[in-house]
């Protein structure tokens, strides 16, 4: 089986539950804050590992206790952290409000993620033909673009998640096989004139589409927290593609993983 490489962010999440999300200028009382591990890159790496892939993480954490703890956490999932650098300063953080209906709002403070740069791309020299490189947009966009081009040159497959949304050059979007976007990101992409060769759109409870292929969402008994749904979908999708699955079974595996993710709190499962 090919490897899944993930270049992206690692954050510590500060999660507060609220009855509903506030209107602009409004103050609400929430529950006690909970600390959890997150960041789109690490979330997707964990999801790929849980789905059975061999995973290598490329990114940066701070030289703080949270950074050290994060390395150990990823290793507990069997993820290779040899390319996760420790840099001076804090590990990235995300501040997340989760409402009673499971919907969330997120503010990210990049911290060490801002240090991910060209020097980190050397780790991708280990990419082999058939491997999958999974990318998101919580690190420098120039680094994302360079990583996608390097992976393609090595014969690896690029799965490019356009979250959080940012405009990317057409030649970079063309490398995504597929580009993965939720409905909001897909609308922003279209408004910017972006037209990926392969576009997979996730539509929550309405399933997902990859070109003219549509796959329904899995049944969910009770929505608890949607924070990790998109990242889990991407990680499980990458794992299935690395295992040689075709589009439809890969999408179905991703949909099943995403459905289970929204039935628990947090962006990542417990290592046990």
N, C-alpha and C positions, 0 to 999 in steps of 0.2 A: 504493500500500500504506500502511496506517496505521502509526503509530509504536508502539513498545513503550517505555513509561516504567517505570523500576524505582526504587522508593524503598526503600532498605535499607542493609545493613551492608557495610563494606569492612574486611577483616582481613588481616594478614600471618600466615600459618600456619607454625607450627614443628612439623615432622613427624618422628616417630621411629618406626622399624620395630622391632617386637618379635615374638618367636616366637608369643606368645599374650598375651592381656590378663591382668593380674594380678588375683588375688583381693584383697578388702579387707585392707589391712595388709601386703600382700606387695610386695617390691621385686624388680624384674626388670632385667636389663641389656639395653639396646636398642642400636640402631645409631647412627651419627652423625646429629645433627639436620640437617634440610634446611629451608631457608626457601622458602616458596611464597606466592603470592597467593591469598587466599580471602575469606571473608565471604559469607553467603548472598545478599545483594543483588548484590554484584559478580559472584559465580559465575553467578547467573541472568542478569545483564545480558550477560556474555560469551557464555553459551550461546545467548541470543537473537540476538546479533550474528553468531555463527558460523553460526546457522541462517538467516541472511540478512535479519534485521530491521534497520530503522533504530532505534537504541536511544539513549535519554537516561537518564542516571543521576542520581539525587538522593540525596545523602548527605554524609558528612563524613569527612575524614582528618585526621591530626595535622599539626602544622607541623614535621615531621621529614623526614629523607631518604626514609623509607619512604612517607610520604604523597605526596611529590613523584614518587617512582618509580611509585606506583600510578596517579596521574593519567596519566602517560605511557603506562603499560601499557594502560589502558582506551582511550586515544586510538589506540593501535596496532591495536586491533580496530575502529576507526571509531566508537567510542562517544562521544557528546556528553557532556563532563564540565563543562559550564558551571554546573551546579547542584551540583557537588561542592565543598563549602566546606572550607577549611583552617582548623582551630581550634587554639588552644594546647594542647600536650600530645601524647601518643603516639597513633599510629594503632592501631586495634584489633588484638588478637592472638588467635589460636586455637592451643591446644596439642593436637596430634593424635597418638595412638598408632595405628599400623596393624599389625595382626597378619598372620601368614603366609597366613591364609585370606582376606585382603582386608578383613575387618571392621575398623571403627574406633571409637574413643572420642574425644570432643572436649570440651575445656574452653575457654570463650570469656571473654576479658577485654575488655570493650567499648571502652575507650579513647575515641577521638573519636566513635564511634557513639552514645555517651550524649548527645552534644551535638545530635543531630538533633532539631529541635523545630518548633514552629508556624511559625517564620520560614522554614523550608525549604519549606513548603507553597505559598508564593507562586510557586515555579517551576512548579507544576502548573496555573497559569492558562493555560499553553500547550496543555493537553490539548484535543484535538478529538474530536468524535463519531466513534466507530469506532476510536479509539486503545485500547490495552490498558495498564492500570496493573497491574504485578506487585508484590505485597507479600509480605513475610515478617515474622517476629516477633522479629528481633534488634535492633530499635530501639524507642523508646517506643511502647507500645500505644495511647496516646491519639493520637499522631501517625498511627499506622497507621489508626485508626478515622476520623480526620478526613480523611485522604487518600482513603480508600475512598468517603466521602460526597461529597467534592469531585469525584472522578472520575465518580461516578454522575450527579451533577448536570450534569456537562459532556457526558453522553452517551457516556462512555468505558466500556469493559468492565473489570471488576476481576477479576483472578485472585489469589486470596488463599491463600498457602501457610502452613499452621498449624505452622510450624517456626521455632525450637524451640517446643514446645507451650506455649500459655498460654490461659486462658479469655478469650473475647471475648464482648461483648454480642450478643444474638440479632439485633439490627437490623444489626450489622456483618457477622455471618456471612451474613445474608440477601443481602448485596450481592455476595458471591463468585460468579462465573460462569465457572469453578467455584471452590469451596474445595477445595484440594488437600492431602491428608493421607496419610501412610503408615499402615500398619496399626496401629502403636502409637498414633500421634496420633489416628487415627479412633476407637480404643477409648477414649482419654481424653476425646475430644469427646463420645462417646455417654454416658460415665459422668457428664459434667457437664451432661447434658441438652441438648447442642447438636444442632440438626437443620437444617443448611444446606439451602437450596432446591436447590442443586446441589452434590453432593459427589463428588469424584474421589478414589478411594483407590488409591495405588500399593502393589503387593504384591511388589516385587522380581522374582525369577525367575518368579513366578506371574502377571505382567502387571499390568493395572490395570482398574478399573471406574469408569464414570461413570454413576451411576444404574443402569439395567438394561443398559447397553452394556459388554461385556467385550472387552478387547484383550489378546492374549498378549504376553509379553516377547519381545524379539529374542534370537536365539542369541548366546551369549557364548563365545568360544573359551577364554579364561583370565581369571579374575577376579584383578586385580592390586590394585585399591584402590577401595572403594565410596564414598569420601568425597564425590565430586562427582555421584553418580548422581541423587539427588533434585533437586538444583539444576539439573542439566543437563536433566532431564525438564521441570521447570517453565519454564525459559527457552525450550526448543524448543517447548513447548506454546504459550506466549504468542506466539512468533514465527509459528507456524502459524495461530493464531486471528486475529492481526493481518493476516495475508495473506488472510483470508476463508475459511479451511478450516472444514469442519464438524467435529463432535466426533470421529468415528472416524478420519479421516485425520490430524487434529491429534494424537490419542493415538498413532497409529502412528508419526508423525514423532518424537514425544517419546520413545517406547520405543526407536526406533533410535538416537537420540542418546545416551540413557542407557546403552545396551548398549556403545557405543563408549567411553563415559566410564570404565567400570569396567575397561577393558583397558589403562589407563595410570595412572601415578601422578599424584596431585594433583587438586585440585578444578577446575582450569582447564587448557585445552590451551595449548600454546605458540603465540604469535601467528603464527608461520610456518606 
